[in-house]
Amino acid sequence: MLNPKDKKRILVLGIGNILWADEGFGVRVVEEFHRRYATDDNVTVLDGGTQGLYLVSFLEQADCLIVFDAIDYGLLPGQLKLVRDDEVPKFTAAKKVSLHQTGFQEVLSAADLLGRRPRELALIGCQPLDLEHWGGPLTAPVRLQIAPAIELACKLLAQWDSPAKPRTAPLPASERLLANNIDHANYEIGAQPI
């Protein structure tokens, strides 16, 4: 067993924009992962939202990276796909919602240029159905992939000697990743899913 200080530094990252329906998949998965599982101190769980190049500093500190995102793979809506290591940059150039939004491909490239890109990469992507519904919730086929995406991440964490542990009690509101009524449950109250 590795000494805790020798463990790989792992970043579990959800990216996307919750204001554009299925574009919020990555954020909603990392939010649910954090709600359901506890991790060791070597694992950072982060809602990366649309922070773009701001995320480079987090990537620089990680040995291993798991990213949840909505990716247009050209598959059926709601289909999950796990992409690893050198394949990841090929799939991170998903449709940008606005011209000022930095794609995750640029974030990976910046970390790579600095010589500090994580050694192991895993992208858990879900084929979106709708990226145009402003203020809309996740569509049903995408929402159904939250739990399977979390299961994939748990398998990866176990492979990297940092298994996630189910929480025995619900998280208090003060420890949630998202607050101010933008967490998944509160945000979608009254929203009409597709």
C-alpha positions as CSV (number, residue, x, y, z in Angstrom):
1,M,0.0,0.0,0.0
2,L,1.2,3.5,-0.8
3,N,2.0,5.9,1.9
4,P,-0.7,8.6,1.8
5,K,1.9,11.3,0.9
6,D,3.1,9.1,-2.0
7,K,-0.4,8.7,-3.5
8,K,-1.2,10.0,-6.9
9,R,-2.8,13.5,-6.9
10,I,-6.2,13.1,-8.6
11,L,-8.5,15.7,-10.0
12,V,-12.2,14.8,-10.6
13,L,-13.5,17.6,-12.7
14,G,-17.0,18.4,-14.1
15,I,-17.1,20.9,-16.9
16,G,-19.9,22.6,-18.8
17,N,-22.6,25.2,-18.6
18,I,-25.7,24.3,-16.5
19,L,-27.7,27.1,-18.3
20,W,-27.7,25.2,-21.6
21,A,-29.6,21.9,-21.0
22,D,-27.3,18.9,-21.6
23,E,-24.2,21.1,-21.7
24,G,-24.5,20.9,-17.9
25,F,-23.9,17.2,-17.8
26,G,-20.3,17.3,-16.4
27,V,-21.2,19.7,-13.7
28,R,-24.2,17.7,-12.6
29,V,-22.2,14.5,-12.5
30,V,-19.4,15.9,-10.4
31,E,-22.0,17.5,-8.1
32,E,-23.8,14.1,-7.6
33,F,-20.4,12.3,-7.2
34,H,-19.5,14.7,-4.4
35,R,-22.9,14.3,-2.8
36,R,-22.7,10.5,-2.8
37,Y,-19.0,9.8,-2.2
38,A,-16.2,10.8,0.0
39,T,-12.6,10.6,-1.2
40,D,-9.1,10.7,0.3
41,D,-7.2,13.9,0.7
42,N,-5.2,13.2,-2.5
43,V,-8.4,13.6,-4.6
44,T,-9.8,17.0,-5.5
45,V,-13.4,17.2,-6.7
46,L,-14.1,20.3,-8.6
47,D,-17.0,22.0,-10.5
48,G,-15.0,23.5,-13.3
49,G,-18.1,25.0,-15.0
50,T,-17.0,27.2,-17.8
51,Q,-13.8,28.5,-16.1
52,G,-11.6,27.8,-19.0
53,L,-7.9,28.6,-18.6
54,Y,-8.4,29.2,-14.9
55,L,-8.5,25.4,-14.6
56,V,-4.8,25.1,-15.8
57,S,-3.5,25.6,-12.3
58,F,-5.6,22.7,-11.1
59,L,-4.4,20.4,-13.9
60,E,-0.8,21.3,-13.1
61,Q,-1.2,19.9,-9.6
62,A,-2.7,16.6,-10.8
63,D,-1.1,13.3,-11.7
64,C,-4.4,11.8,-12.8
65,L,-7.5,13.5,-14.2
66,I,-11.1,12.4,-14.6
67,V,-13.3,14.8,-16.6
68,F,-17.0,14.6,-17.0
69,D,-18.4,16.5,-20.0
70,A,-21.1,16.6,-22.7
71,I,-19.3,15.6,-25.9
72,D,-20.6,15.3,-29.4
73,Y,-19.3,11.9,-30.3
74,G,-21.9,11.5,-33.1
75,L,-23.6,8.8,-31.0
76,L,-27.2,8.3,-29.9
77,P,-28.2,10.9,-27.3
78,G,-27.4,9.7,-23.8
79,Q,-24.7,7.3,-24.8
80,L,-21.6,7.3,-22.6
81,K,-18.0,7.0,-23.9
82,L,-14.8,6.7,-21.9
83,V,-11.7,8.0,-23.6
84,R,-8.3,7.6,-22.1
85,D,-4.9,9.3,-22.2
86,D,-3.7,10.4,-25.7
87,E,-7.2,10.0,-27.1
88,V,-8.6,12.7,-24.8
89,P,-7.5,15.8,-26.7
90,K,-9.2,14.5,-29.8
91,F,-12.6,14.6,-28.1
92,T,-12.4,17.8,-26.1
93,A,-13.2,20.2,-28.9
94,A,-17.0,20.0,-28.3
95,K,-19.2,22.8,-29.6
96,K,-18.6,26.1,-27.7
97,V,-21.7,27.9,-26.5
98,S,-20.2,31.3,-26.9
99,L,-17.1,32.9,-28.5
100,H,-15.6,33.8,-25.1
101,Q,-15.7,30.3,-23.7
102,T,-12.4,28.5,-23.7
103,G,-12.7,24.9,-24.8
104,F,-11.1,22.2,-22.6
105,Q,-8.8,21.3,-25.4
106,E,-7.1,24.7,-24.9
107,V,-6.8,24.0,-21.2
108,L,-5.1,20.7,-21.8
109,S,-2.8,22.3,-24.4
110,A,-1.8,25.1,-22.0
111,A,-1.0,22.6,-19.2
112,D,1.0,20.5,-21.8
113,L,3.0,23.6,-22.9
114,L,3.9,24.2,-19.3
115,G,5.1,20.6,-19.0
116,R,2.6,19.9,-16.3
117,R,-0.3,18.0,-17.9
118,P,-1.6,15.0,-15.8
119,R,0.1,11.7,-16.8
120,E,-3.2,9.8,-16.8
121,L,-6.3,11.3,-18.4
122,A,-9.8,9.9,-18.5
123,L,-12.7,11.7,-20.2
124,I,-16.2,10.4,-19.4
125,G,-18.4,12.0,-22.0
126,C,-22.1,11.8,-22.7
127,Q,-23.6,12.4,-26.1
128,P,-26.0,15.4,-25.6
129,L,-29.5,15.6,-27.1
130,D,-30.1,19.4,-26.6
131,L,-27.5,22.1,-26.2
132,E,-29.8,25.0,-27.2
133,H,-32.4,25.1,-24.5
134,W,-31.4,28.2,-22.5
135,G,-32.2,27.6,-18.8
136,G,-33.4,24.1,-19.6
137,P,-32.7,21.0,-17.5
138,L,-30.7,17.9,-18.6
139,T,-32.7,15.9,-21.1
140,A,-34.0,12.4,-19.9
141,P,-31.4,10.3,-21.9
142,V,-28.5,12.4,-20.5
143,R,-29.8,12.6,-17.0
144,L,-30.0,8.8,-16.9
145,Q,-26.3,8.6,-17.5
146,I,-25.3,10.4,-14.3
147,A,-25.1,7.2,-12.2
148,P,-23.3,5.2,-14.8
149,A,-20.7,8.0,-15.3
150,I,-20.1,8.0,-11.5
151,E,-19.7,4.2,-11.6
152,L,-17.0,4.6,-14.3
153,A,-15.2,7.2,-12.2
154,C,-15.3,5.0,-9.1
155,K,-13.7,2.2,-11.1
156,L,-10.9,4.5,-12.3
157,L,-10.3,5.8,-8.7
158,A,-10.0,2.3,-7.5
159,Q,-7.5,1.5,-10.3
160,W,-5.5,4.5,-9.1
161,D,-5.4,3.2,-5.5
162,S,-7.8,5.9,-4.3
163,P,-11.3,4.3,-4.0
164,A,-14.3,6.5,-3.4
165,K,-16.3,5.6,-0.3
166,P,-20.1,5.9,-0.2
167,R,-21.1,8.6,2.3
168,T,-23.0,7.3,5.3
169,A,-24.9,10.6,5.9
170,P,-26.1,13.3,3.5
171,L,-23.9,16.3,3.0
172,P,-24.9,19.5,4.8
173,A,-25.8,22.4,2.5
174,S,-22.5,24.2,3.5
175,E,-20.5,21.4,1.9
176,R,-22.2,21.1,-1.5
177,L,-20.3,22.0,-4.6
178,L,-23.1,24.2,-5.9
179,A,-25.2,26.6,-3.7
180,N,-27.6,29.5,-4.2
181,N,-30.3,27.2,-5.7
182,I,-28.2,26.2,-8.7
183,D,-27.7,22.7,-7.4
184,H,-29.4,20.1,-9.5
185,A,-32.5,19.5,-7.3
186,N,-33.3,23.2,-6.7
187,Y,-32.4,24.4,-10.3
188,E,-34.7,21.9,-12.0
189,I,-37.8,22.5,-9.7
190,G,-40.5,23.5,-12.1
191,A,-38.3,23.0,-15.2
192,Q,-39.8,20.9,-18.0
193,P,-37.4,18.1,-19.1
194,I,-37.4,17.0,-22.7
